[in-house]
């Protein structure tokens, strides 16, 4: 049963859409804190927590691969924040 608005996001490896809750301000603040403190390990763990929390059908979480998680996070960012994505690469 769905008790509030949910987003339908595409999951590539499953070739279907699943329901997710929207990002909330608290989620964004936590993401910014991890980034500000350059805590990539904590950010990675928080992303897993976040996806599990937002996913309506919890049973499929452990079927998601890294690519699925990346695509889902990009979709959440595009819908909830801004669809523009910029990558900054450092030269080796």
Secondary structure as GFF3:
##gff-version 3
##sequence-region A 1 92
A	DSSP	beta_strand	7	11	.	.	.	ID=ss1
A	DSSP	three_ten_helix	12	14	.	.	.	ID=ss2
A	DSSP	beta_strand	16	20	.	.	.	ID=ss3
A	DSSP	alpha_helix	25	36	.	.	.	ID=ss4
A	DSSP	alpha_helix	40	54	.	.	.	ID=ss5
A	DSSP	three_ten_helix	58	63	.	.	.	ID=ss6
A	DSSP	alpha_helix	66	80	.	.	.	ID=ss7
###
